Amino acid sequence: DLVGNDAVVLRLKQFARQKNMPHCLFIGPAGVGKTTAAICLSRDILGEHFREGYLELNASSDNRIDVVRTQIKDYARTTTFSGIPFKILVLDEADNMTPEAQQALRRTMEIYSNVCRFILIANYSNRIIEPIQSRCAVFRFTRLSKNDVVERLRYIAEQEGLKYDREGLEAIYDEHQGDLRMCINTLQSLAVLNKKVDKQNVLEVLGSVYLADISQIIDLSLEGKFNDARRKLQDVLYLKAIPPEDVVRQIYREIVKSGLPDKVKVEVLGYLGEVEFRLVQGSDGEVQLDALLAKMASIKK
């Protein structure tokens, strides 16, 4: 079953009823049902011929132009089986393909559209070349609401006989920012460990018991207590072995939902953006985080 994105689901159901579809481009963040939607649509159209008429590839591992010219082209140009109007090729993470590979893919989509329809799945539309976008029906999947995800987790927990409370389910959502796939994986981890789905167990399973430390680091920094904040940061980095990237991500989440004045939020988020960029470029994590704390300690409130 698909959760949320009702308008998208309604349009896809029309394709399923007609047993026909154009090339499609599914855009949206991870874990919102793009791949599931592609599989459901393909099953409805192909019916009993789904196994032989459906192919799914991941473009992040095969993003080179020679893959488009061989594997994808070979599949697309073969004739359809009796009883199905066309084959369906799903290309996941298509936004990881090189521009050259996308140009080759565009030509393949044009030439063999009578025997093969494509569903391209991507997180970012700006990484898909315009000639491909213009040849597809574009469906934009939005992030799932907290209520939708929590209700789905509640349904699964009850079906599986798990003990839970709503705070635990909400903690799963908060940790994964609405990525339903990751939320279900966490729920499964708790089930395997035979743990009740409550906030404490969720944080332990996810290794996020350092959240209180992050809040303390933020408070100490903004109070101008740089040395105290730095000592707490070193505990998080070295005693609890939390990567600098995760620290930055969690500081971001805490700042966004805090009741700090907008002026302070703007300054801190600006510093966070600089730190994240430098970490991606390979800078030393501890040095960058120390610099972040120093800047936060100097903010005039």
ABEGO torsion letter per residue (X at the ends): XBBEGAAAAAAAAAAAAAGBBBBBBBBEBBGAGAAAAAAAAAAAAAEAAAAAABBBBBAAABABAAAAABAAAAAAABBBBBGBABBBBBBBGAAABBAAAAAAAAAAAAAAAAABBBBBBBABAAABBAAAAAABBBBBBBBBBAAAAAAAAAAAAAAAGBBBBAAAAAAAAAAAGGBAAAAAAAAAAAAAAGBBBBAAAAAAAAGAAAAAAAAAAAAAAAAGBAAAAAAAAAAAAAAAGBBAAAAAAAAAAAAAABABBAAAAAAAAAAAAAAAAAAAAGBBAAAAAAAAAAAAAABBX
